[in-house]
Amino acid sequence: MSHLIFLIPIALGLGFLGLCAFVWSLKSGQFDDLDGAAQRILTDENEVQ
């Protein structure tokens, strides 16, 4: 039972850290161009001209 005194704050801290990372990625525009990444996969960059 005494282990919970250490594990609960650690779990809450890691959860808060993950939430902060997710909010930061939203604000920095990481999810703005989802269609562009899907289209880039289909194009061939090594085309012979």
mmCIF file of the N, C-alpha and C atoms, coordinates in Angstrom:
data_MODEL
# 
_entry.id   MODEL 
# 
loop_
_atom_site.group_PDB 
_atom_site.id 
_atom_site.type_symbol 
_atom_site.label_atom_id 
_atom_site.label_alt_id 
_atom_site.label_comp_id 
_atom_site.label_asym_id 
_atom_site.label_entity_id 
_atom_site.label_seq_id 
_atom_site.pdbx_PDB_ins_code 
_atom_site.Cartn_x 
_atom_site.Cartn_y 
_atom_site.Cartn_z 
_atom_site.occupancy 
_atom_site.B_iso_or_equiv 
_atom_site.pdbx_formal_charge 
_atom_site.auth_seq_id 
_atom_site.auth_comp_id 
_atom_site.auth_asym_id 
_atom_site.auth_atom_id 
_atom_site.pdbx_PDB_model_num 
ATOM 1   N N  . MET A 1 1  ? 0.811  -1.188 0.000   1.00 0.00 ? 1  MET A N  1 
ATOM 2   C CA . MET A 1 1  ? 0.000  0.000  0.000   1.00 0.00 ? 1  MET A CA 1 
ATOM 3   C C  . MET A 1 1  ? 0.860  1.260  0.000   1.00 0.00 ? 1  MET A C  1 
ATOM 4   N N  . SER A 1 2  ? 2.030  1.196  0.604   1.00 0.00 ? 2  SER A N  1 
ATOM 5   C CA . SER A 1 2  ? 2.898  2.376  0.657   1.00 0.00 ? 2  SER A CA 1 
ATOM 6   C C  . SER A 1 2  ? 3.490  2.699  -0.725  1.00 0.00 ? 2  SER A C  1 
ATOM 7   N N  . HIS A 1 3  ? 3.485  1.724  -1.637  1.00 0.00 ? 3  HIS A N  1 
ATOM 8   C CA . HIS A 1 3  ? 3.992  1.972  -2.987  1.00 0.00 ? 3  HIS A CA 1 
ATOM 9   C C  . HIS A 1 3  ? 3.082  2.927  -3.751  1.00 0.00 ? 3  HIS A C  1 
ATOM 10  N N  . LEU A 1 4  ? 1.810  2.940  -3.396  1.00 0.00 ? 4  LEU A N  1 
ATOM 11  C CA . LEU A 1 4  ? 0.878  3.830  -4.077  1.00 0.00 ? 4  LEU A CA 1 
ATOM 12  C C  . LEU A 1 4  ? 1.181  5.300  -3.817  1.00 0.00 ? 4  LEU A C  1 
ATOM 13  N N  . ILE A 1 5  ? 1.807  5.578  -2.678  1.00 0.00 ? 5  ILE A N  1 
ATOM 14  C CA . ILE A 1 5  ? 2.176  6.962  -2.359  1.00 0.00 ? 5  ILE A CA 1 
ATOM 15  C C  . ILE A 1 5  ? 3.158  7.494  -3.396  1.00 0.00 ? 5  ILE A C  1 
ATOM 16  N N  . PHE A 1 6  ? 3.994  6.622  -3.952  1.00 0.00 ? 6  PHE A N  1 
ATOM 17  C CA . PHE A 1 6  ? 4.960  7.022  -4.966  1.00 0.00 ? 6  PHE A CA 1 
ATOM 18  C C  . PHE A 1 6  ? 4.413  6.868  -6.374  1.00 0.00 ? 6  PHE A C  1 
ATOM 19  N N  . LEU A 1 7  ? 3.632  5.827  -6.616  1.00 0.00 ? 7  LEU A N  1 
ATOM 20  C CA . LEU A 1 7  ? 3.182  5.532  -7.974  1.00 0.00 ? 7  LEU A CA 1 
ATOM 21  C C  . LEU A 1 7  ? 2.100  6.487  -8.473  1.00 0.00 ? 7  LEU A C  1 
ATOM 22  N N  . ILE A 1 8  ? 1.200  6.897  -7.613  1.00 0.00 ? 8  ILE A N  1 
ATOM 23  C CA . ILE A 1 8  ? 0.106  7.776  -8.049  1.00 0.00 ? 8  ILE A CA 1 
ATOM 24  C C  . ILE A 1 8  ? 0.630  9.138  -8.499  1.00 0.00 ? 8  ILE A C  1 
ATOM 25  N N  . PRO A 1 9  ? 1.500  9.817  -7.756  1.00 0.00 ? 9  PRO A N  1 
ATOM 26  C CA . PRO A 1 9  ? 2.033  11.098 -8.262  1.00 0.00 ? 9  PRO A CA 1 
ATOM 27  C C  . PRO A 1 9  ? 2.862  10.943 -9.536  1.00 0.00 ? 9  PRO A C  1 
ATOM 28  N N  . ILE A 1 10 ? 3.599  9.845  -9.647  1.00 0.00 ? 10 ILE A N  1 
ATOM 29  C CA . ILE A 1 10 ? 4.386  9.611  -10.862 1.00 0.00 ? 10 ILE A CA 1 
ATOM 30  C C  . ILE A 1 10 ? 3.452  9.424  -12.058 1.00 0.00 ? 10 ILE A C  1 
ATOM 31  N N  . ALA A 1 11 ? 2.387  8.655  -11.894 1.00 0.00 ? 11 ALA A N  1 
ATOM 32  C CA . ALA A 1 11 ? 1.433  8.435  -12.975 1.00 0.00 ? 11 ALA A CA 1 
ATOM 33  C C  . ALA A 1 11 ? 0.726  9.726  -13.361 1.00 0.00 ? 11 ALA A C  1 
ATOM 34  N N  . LEU A 1 12 ? 0.349  10.517 -12.380 1.00 0.00 ? 12 LEU A N  1 
ATOM 35  C CA . LEU A 1 12 ? -0.297 11.799 -12.674 1.00 0.00 ? 12 LEU A CA 1 
ATOM 36  C C  . LEU A 1 12 ? 0.664  12.755 -13.375 1.00 0.00 ? 12 LEU A C  1 
ATOM 37  N N  . GLY A 1 13 ? 1.898  12.758 -12.950 1.00 0.00 ? 13 GLY A N  1 
ATOM 38  C CA . GLY A 1 13 ? 2.905  13.618 -13.591 1.00 0.00 ? 13 GLY A CA 1 
ATOM 39  C C  . GLY A 1 13 ? 3.165  13.222 -15.035 1.00 0.00 ? 13 GLY A C  1 
ATOM 40  N N  . LEU A 1 14 ? 3.263  11.926 -15.291 1.00 0.00 ? 14 LEU A N  1 
ATOM 41  C CA . LEU A 1 14 ? 3.471  11.468 -16.666 1.00 0.00 ? 14 LEU A CA 1 
ATOM 42  C C  . LEU A 1 14 ? 2.255  11.753 -17.537 1.00 0.00 ? 14 LEU A C  1 
ATOM 43  N N  . GLY A 1 15 ? 1.077  11.622 -16.980 1.00 0.00 ? 15 GLY A N  1 
ATOM 44  C CA . GLY A 1 15 ? -0.138 11.947 -17.726 1.00 0.00 ? 15 GLY A CA 1 
ATOM 45  C C  . GLY A 1 15 ? -0.196 13.423 -18.066 1.00 0.00 ? 15 GLY A C  1 
ATOM 46  N N  . PHE A 1 16 ? 0.166  14.263 -17.114 1.00 0.00 ? 16 PHE A N  1 
ATOM 47  C CA . PHE A 1 16 ? 0.190  15.704 -17.353 1.00 0.00 ? 16 PHE A CA 1 
ATOM 48  C C  . PHE A 1 16 ? 1.255  16.061 -18.383 1.00 0.00 ? 16 PHE A C  1 
ATOM 49  N N  . LEU A 1 17 ? 2.402  15.408 -18.335 1.00 0.00 ? 17 LEU A N  1 
ATOM 50  C CA . LEU A 1 17 ? 3.465  15.647 -19.306 1.00 0.00 ? 17 LEU A CA 1 
ATOM 51  C C  . LEU A 1 17 ? 3.006  15.260 -20.714 1.00 0.00 ? 17 LEU A C  1 
ATOM 52  N N  . GLY A 1 18 ? 2.312  14.142 -20.830 1.00 0.00 ? 18 GLY A N  1 
ATOM 53  C CA . GLY A 1 18 ? 1.777  13.729 -22.129 1.00 0.00 ? 18 GLY A CA 1 
ATOM 54  C C  . GLY A 1 18 ? 0.739  14.696 -22.649 1.00 0.00 ? 18 GLY A C  1 
ATOM 55  N N  . LEU A 1 19 ? -0.115 15.187 -21.765 1.00 0.00 ? 19 LEU A N  1 
ATOM 56  C CA . LEU A 1 19 ? -1.128 16.169 -22.159 1.00 0.00 ? 19 LEU A CA 1 
ATOM 57  C C  . LEU A 1 19 ? -0.469 17.461 -22.626 1.00 0.00 ? 19 LEU A C  1 
ATOM 58  N N  . CYS A 1 20 ? 0.565  17.900 -21.927 1.00 0.00 ? 20 CYS A N  1 
ATOM 59  C CA . CYS A 1 20 ? 1.284  19.111 -22.334 1.00 0.00 ? 20 CYS A CA 1 
ATOM 60  C C  . CYS A 1 20 ? 1.950  18.923 -23.700 1.00 0.00 ? 20 CYS A C  1 
ATOM 61  N N  . ALA A 1 21 ? 2.522  17.765 -23.947 1.00 0.00 ? 21 ALA A N  1 
ATOM 62  C CA . ALA A 1 21 ? 3.147  17.496 -25.247 1.00 0.00 ? 21 ALA A CA 1 
ATOM 63  C C  . ALA A 1 21 ? 2.105  17.494 -26.358 1.00 0.00 ? 21 ALA A C  1 
ATOM 64  N N  . PHE A 1 22 ? 0.932  16.954 -26.096 1.00 0.00 ? 22 PHE A N  1 
ATOM 65  C CA . PHE A 1 22 ? -0.135 16.936 -27.097 1.00 0.00 ? 22 PHE A CA 1 
ATOM 66  C C  . PHE A 1 22 ? -0.631 18.338 -27.393 1.00 0.00 ? 22 PHE A C  1 
ATOM 67  N N  . VAL A 1 23 ? -0.828 19.161 -26.367 1.00 0.00 ? 23 VAL A N  1 
ATOM 68  C CA . VAL A 1 23 ? -1.283 20.535 -26.568 1.00 0.00 ? 23 VAL A CA 1 
ATOM 69  C C  . VAL A 1 23 ? -0.218 21.330 -27.309 1.00 0.00 ? 23 VAL A C  1 
ATOM 70  N N  . TRP A 1 24 ? 1.041  21.122 -26.996 1.00 0.00 ? 24 TRP A N  1 
ATOM 71  C CA . TRP A 1 24 ? 2.126  21.803 -27.703 1.00 0.00 ? 24 TRP A CA 1 
ATOM 72  C C  . TRP A 1 24 ? 2.131  21.419 -29.178 1.00 0.00 ? 24 TRP A C  1 
ATOM 73  N N  . SER A 1 25 ? 1.927  20.135 -29.478 1.00 0.00 ? 25 SER A N  1 
ATOM 74  C CA . SER A 1 25 ? 1.930  19.711 -30.879 1.00 0.00 ? 25 SER A CA 1 
ATOM 75  C C  . SER A 1 25 ? 0.746  20.295 -31.637 1.00 0.00 ? 25 SER A C  1 
ATOM 76  N N  . LEU A 1 26 ? -0.386 20.465 -30.971 1.00 0.00 ? 26 LEU A N  1 
ATOM 77  C CA . LEU A 1 26 ? -1.529 21.113 -31.621 1.00 0.00 ? 26 LEU A CA 1 
ATOM 78  C C  . LEU A 1 26 ? -1.231 22.572 -31.922 1.00 0.00 ? 26 LEU A C  1 
ATOM 79  N N  . LYS A 1 27 ? -0.632 23.274 -30.969 1.00 0.00 ? 27 LYS A N  1 
ATOM 80  C CA . LYS A 1 27 ? -0.352 24.703 -31.143 1.00 0.00 ? 27 LYS A CA 1 
ATOM 81  C C  . LYS A 1 27 ? 0.761  24.962 -32.147 1.00 0.00 ? 27 LYS A C  1 
ATOM 82  N N  . SER A 1 28 ? 1.687  24.026 -32.299 1.00 0.00 ? 28 SER A N  1 
ATOM 83  C CA . SER A 1 28 ? 2.798  24.240 -33.224 1.00 0.00 ? 28 SER A CA 1 
ATOM 84  C C  . SER A 1 28 ? 2.468  23.805 -34.645 1.00 0.00 ? 28 SER A C  1 
ATOM 85  N N  . GLY A 1 29 ? 1.264  23.287 -34.875 1.00 0.00 ? 29 GLY A N  1 
ATOM 86  C CA . GLY A 1 29 ? 0.831  22.970 -36.236 1.00 0.00 ? 29 GLY A CA 1 
ATOM 87  C C  . GLY A 1 29 ? 1.252  21.611 -36.745 1.00 0.00 ? 29 GLY A C  1 
ATOM 88  N N  . GLN A 1 30 ? 1.473  20.667 -35.877 1.00 0.00 ? 30 GLN A N  1 
ATOM 89  C CA . GLN A 1 30 ? 1.895  19.339 -36.302 1.00 0.00 ? 30 GLN A CA 1 
ATOM 90  C C  . GLN A 1 30 ? 0.809  18.588 -37.076 1.00 0.00 ? 30 GLN A C  1 
ATOM 91  N N  . PHE A 1 31 ? -0.441 18.943 -36.856 1.00 0.00 ? 31 PHE A N  1 
ATOM 92  C CA . PHE A 1 31 ? -1.547 18.214 -37.472 1.00 0.00 ? 31 PHE A CA 1 
ATOM 93  C C  . PHE A 1 31 ? -2.270 19.053 -38.526 1.00 0.00 ? 31 PHE A C  1 
ATOM 94  N N  . ASP A 1 32 ? -1.615 20.067 -39.084 1.00 0.00 ? 32 ASP A N  1 
ATOM 95  C CA . ASP A 1 32 ? -2.279 20.953 -40.026 1.00 0.00 ? 32 ASP A CA 1 
ATOM 96  C C  . ASP A 1 32 ? -2.466 20.335 -41.405 1.00 0.00 ? 32 ASP A C  1 
ATOM 97  N N  . ASP A 1 33 ? -1.479 19.612 -41.905 1.00 0.00 ? 33 ASP A N  1 
ATOM 98  C CA . ASP A 1 33 ? -1.514 19.115 -43.282 1.00 0.00 ? 33 ASP A CA 1 
ATOM 99  C C  . ASP A 1 33 ? -1.508 17.595 -43.313 1.00 0.00 ? 33 ASP A C  1 
ATOM 100 N N  . LEU A 1 34 ? -2.622 16.985 -42.958 1.00 0.00 ? 34 LEU A N  1 
ATOM 101 C CA . LEU A 1 34 ? -2.695 15.528 -42.955 1.00 0.00 ? 34 LEU A CA 1 
ATOM 102 C C  . LEU A 1 34 ? -2.826 14.962 -44.363 1.00 0.00 ? 34 LEU A C  1 
ATOM 103 N N  . ASP A 1 35 ? -3.482 15.684 -45.258 1.00 0.00 ? 35 ASP A N  1 
ATOM 104 C CA . ASP A 1 35 ? -3.656 15.193 -46.627 1.00 0.00 ? 35 ASP A CA 1 
ATOM 105 C C  . ASP A 1 35 ? -2.364 15.277 -47.428 1.00 0.00 ? 35 ASP A C  1 
ATOM 106 N N  . GLY A 1 36 ? -1.545 16.260 -47.139 1.00 0.00 ? 36 GLY A N  1 
ATOM 107 C CA . GLY A 1 36 ? -0.285 16.401 -47.865 1.00 0.00 ? 36 GLY A CA 1 
ATOM 108 C C  . GLY A 1 36 ? 0.644  15.227 -47.635 1.00 0.00 ? 36 GLY A C  1 
ATOM 109 N N  . ALA A 1 37 ? 0.707  14.735 -46.426 1.00 0.00 ? 37 ALA A N  1 
ATOM 110 C CA . ALA A 1 37 ? 1.561  13.583 -46.125 1.00 0.00 ? 37 ALA A CA 1 
ATOM 111 C C  . ALA A 1 37 ? 1.047  12.335 -46.832 1.00 0.00 ? 37 ALA A C  1 
ATOM 112 N N  . ALA A 1 38 ? -0.260 12.203 -46.927 1.00 0.00 ? 38 ALA A N  1 
ATOM 113 C CA . ALA A 1 38 ? -0.837 11.047 -47.619 1.00 0.00 ? 38 ALA A CA 1 
ATOM 114 C C  . ALA A 1 38 ? -0.549 11.116 -49.116 1.00 0.00 ? 38 ALA A C  1 
ATOM 115 N N  . GLN A 1 39 ? -0.537 12.297 -49.699 1.00 0.00 ? 39 GLN A N  1 
ATOM 116 C CA . GLN A 1 39 ? -0.258 12.447 -51.125 1.00 0.00 ? 39 GLN A CA 1 
ATOM 117 C C  . GLN A 1 39 ? 1.232  12.278 -51.435 1.00 0.00 ? 39 GLN A C  1 
ATOM 118 N N  . ARG A 1 40 ? 2.108  12.696 -50.537 1.00 0.00 ? 40 ARG A N  1 
ATOM 119 C CA . ARG A 1 40 ? 3.557  12.564 -50.765 1.00 0.00 ? 40 ARG A CA 1 
ATOM 120 C C  . ARG A 1 40 ? 3.993  11.120 -50.815 1.00 0.00 ? 40 ARG A C  1 
ATOM 121 N N  . ILE A 1 41 ? 3.278  10.251 -50.131 1.00 0.00 ? 41 ILE A N  1 
ATOM 122 C CA . ILE A 1 41 ? 3.626  8.827  -50.165 1.00 0.00 ? 41 ILE A CA 1 
ATOM 123 C C  . ILE A 1 41 ? 3.411  8.253  -51.560 1.00 0.00 ? 41 ILE A C  1 
ATOM 124 N N  . LEU A 1 42 ? 2.439  8.770  -52.276 1.00 0.00 ? 42 LEU A N  1 
ATOM 125 C CA . LEU A 1 42 ? 2.079  8.226  -53.576 1.00 0.00 ? 42 LEU A CA 1 
ATOM 126 C C  . LEU A 1 42 ? 2.979  8.720  -54.701 1.00 0.00 ? 42 LEU A C  1 
ATOM 127 N N  . THR A 1 43 ? 3.707  9.800  -54.509 1.00 0.00 ? 43 THR A N  1 
ATOM 128 C CA . THR A 1 43 ? 4.571  10.318 -55.571 1.00 0.00 ? 43 THR A CA 1 
ATOM 129 C C  . THR A 1 43 ? 5.949  9.682  -55.490 1.00 0.00 ? 43 THR A C  1 
ATOM 130 N N  . ASP A 1 44 ? 6.548  9.524  -56.659 1.00 0.00 ? 44 ASP A N  1 
ATOM 131 C CA . ASP A 1 44 ? 7.867  8.925  -56.735 1.00 0.00 ? 44 ASP A CA 1 
ATOM 132 C C  . ASP A 1 44 ? 8.900  10.031 -56.864 1.00 0.00 ? 44 ASP A C  1 
ATOM 133 N N  . GLU A 1 45 ? 9.783  10.161 -55.896 1.00 0.00 ? 45 GLU A N  1 
ATOM 134 C CA . GLU A 1 45 ? 10.786 11.222 -55.921 1.00 0.00 ? 45 GLU A CA 1 
ATOM 135 C C  . GLU A 1 45 ? 11.958 10.877 -56.821 1.00 0.00 ? 45 GLU A C  1 
ATOM 136 N N  . ASN A 1 46 ? 12.125 9.635  -57.163 1.00 0.00 ? 46 ASN A N  1 
ATOM 137 C CA . ASN A 1 46 ? 13.286 9.187  -57.958 1.00 0.00 ? 46 ASN A CA 1 
ATOM 138 C C  . ASN A 1 46 ? 12.899 8.954  -59.410 1.00 0.00 ? 46 ASN A C  1 
ATOM 139 N N  . GLU A 1 47 ? 12.076 9.816  -59.972 1.00 0.00 ? 47 GLU A N  1 
ATOM 140 C CA . GLU A 1 47 ? 11.675 9.658  -61.356 1.00 0.00 ? 47 GLU A CA 1 
ATOM 141 C C  . GLU A 1 47 ? 12.857 9.974  -62.289 1.00 0.00 ? 47 GLU A C  1 
ATOM 142 N N  . VAL A 1 48 ? 13.020 9.171  -63.338 1.00 0.00 ? 48 VAL A N  1 
ATOM 143 C CA . VAL A 1 48 ? 14.068 9.404  -64.313 1.00 0.00 ? 48 VAL A CA 1 
ATOM 144 C C  . VAL A 1 48 ? 13.519 10.368 -65.348 1.00 0.00 ? 48 VAL A C  1 
ATOM 145 N N  . GLN A 1 49 ? 14.294 11.440 -65.621 1.00 0.00 ? 49 GLN A N  1 
ATOM 146 C CA . GLN A 1 49 ? 13.818 12.451 -66.567 1.00 0.00 ? 49 GLN A CA 1 
ATOM 147 C C  . GLN A 1 49 ? 14.483 12.324 -67.886 1.00 0.00 ? 49 GLN A C  1 
# 
